[in-house]
Amino acid sequence: MSKIKNTQRERKKVILHKEGAEWLTREICDYYREKARNISNRSMGDSQFGNLCRELIERCDITETQAINILNGYYVNDYVAYYDRIRDPQGVADDDHGDTKEYLEWLAQKEEKDNNLKDYDLLNED
């Protein structure tokens, strides 16, 4: 795994991205969304949907929740912007994503949830 430092914020956070995994792009999201739409019978397609989800997770090293949301067409722009910022924290300001209100709200909510979950971290119990 390669370590990438997100220096855009005051605190430095090390993000791990699996070696050889592709970075999430809008094109990849659109490709998998279209494949998910083409699953004809939802009851028969659950295993196909699951296979698509696992394929996307392995290809781009993203979480299961992110993959499910992408396949269903939710938060795609936010996820792409998030991984763009991880990949190149200094160069994203020139990108089309910018600091959209939706992304900043999502990032603040994610950070708040992460902070709340730290209280339940089993590895840091004293």
C-alpha positions in Angstrom: 0.0 0.0 0.0 1.2 3.4 -0.8 0.9 6.2 1.7 -0.5 9.5 0.6 -0.6 12.5 2.9 -3.6 14.8 2.7 -2.0 18.2 3.5 -5.0 20.3 2.5 -6.2 20.4 6.1 -4.3 21.5 9.1 -4.0 18.1 10.6 -2.1 15.6 8.5 -3.9 12.4 7.7 -2.3 9.4 6.1 -4.6 7.7 3.5 -3.8 4.2 2.3 -4.5 3.3 -1.3 -4.0 -0.3 -2.4 -1.0 -0.7 -4.7 -2.1 -1.2 -8.3 -5.7 0.0 -7.6 -7.1 2.6 -10.0 -8.2 6.0 -8.8 -11.9 6.5 -8.8 -13.1 8.6 -11.8 -16.4 9.7 -13.2 -15.9 7.4 -16.2 -15.5 4.4 -13.9 -18.5 5.3 -11.9 -20.6 5.8 -15.1 -19.5 2.5 -16.5 -20.5 0.6 -13.3 -23.7 2.5 -12.9 -24.7 1.6 -16.5 -23.9 -2.1 -15.8 -26.0 -2.0 -12.6 -28.9 -0.5 -14.6 -28.7 -3.4 -17.1 -29.3 -6.1 -14.5 -32.8 -7.0 -15.6 -34.5 -9.0 -12.8 -33.6 -7.5 -9.4 -34.3 -10.8 -7.5 -32.1 -12.8 -10.0 -29.7 -9.9 -10.2 -28.7 -9.7 -6.5 -25.7 -11.9 -7.1 -24.8 -10.0 -10.2 -25.2 -6.7 -8.3 -23.0 -8.1 -5.5 -20.4 -9.2 -8.1 -20.4 -5.7 -9.6 -20.0 -4.2 -6.2 -17.0 -6.4 -5.3 -15.4 -5.8 -8.7 -15.7 -2.0 -8.2 -14.3 -2.3 -4.6 -11.3 -4.3 -5.9 -10.7 -2.1 -8.9 -10.6 1.2 -7.1 -10.0 0.3 -3.4 -13.1 1.9 -2.1 -15.5 1.0 0.7 -18.5 -1.3 0.2 -20.9 1.6 1.1 -19.3 3.8 -1.5 -19.5 1.1 -4.1 -23.2 0.4 -3.4 -24.0 4.1 -3.6 -22.1 4.5 -6.9 -24.0 1.5 -8.4 -27.2 3.2 -7.3 -26.1 6.6 -8.6 -25.8 8.3 -5.3 -23.0 10.8 -4.2 -20.9 10.0 -7.3 -19.5 13.6 -7.7 -18.7 13.7 -4.0 -16.8 10.4 -4.1 -14.9 11.4 -7.2 -14.0 14.8 -5.6 -12.9 13.1 -2.4 -10.5 10.7 -4.1 -9.2 13.5 -6.4 -8.3 15.4 -3.2 -6.6 12.4 -1.8 -4.6 11.8 -5.0 -3.5 15.4 -5.5 -4.4 17.7 -2.6 -2.6 20.7 -4.2 -3.9 20.3 -7.8 -7.6 19.9 -7.1 -8.3 23.6 -6.8 -7.8 23.9 -10.5 -10.2 20.9 -11.2 -13.8 21.2 -12.1 -15.0 19.9 -8.7 -13.7 22.9 -6.7 -15.0 23.2 -3.1 -18.6 22.7 -3.8 -21.0 23.3 -0.9 -22.2 19.6 -1.1 -18.7 18.3 -0.9 -17.7 20.4 2.1 -20.9 19.4 3.9 -20.3 15.8 3.2 -16.7 16.1 4.4 -17.8 17.8 7.6 -20.4 15.1 8.2 -17.9 12.3 7.6 -15.3 13.9 9.9 -18.0 14.3 12.6 -19.0 10.6 12.2 -15.4 9.5 12.4 -14.8 11.5 15.6 -17.9 10.0 17.1 -16.8 6.5 16.3 -13.4 7.0 18.0 -15.2 6.6 21.3 -16.0 3.0 20.4 -12.5 2.1 19.0 -11.6 -1.2 20.6 -7.9 -0.9 19.7 -7.4 2.3 21.8 -9.0 1.1 25.0 -7.0 1.7 28.2 
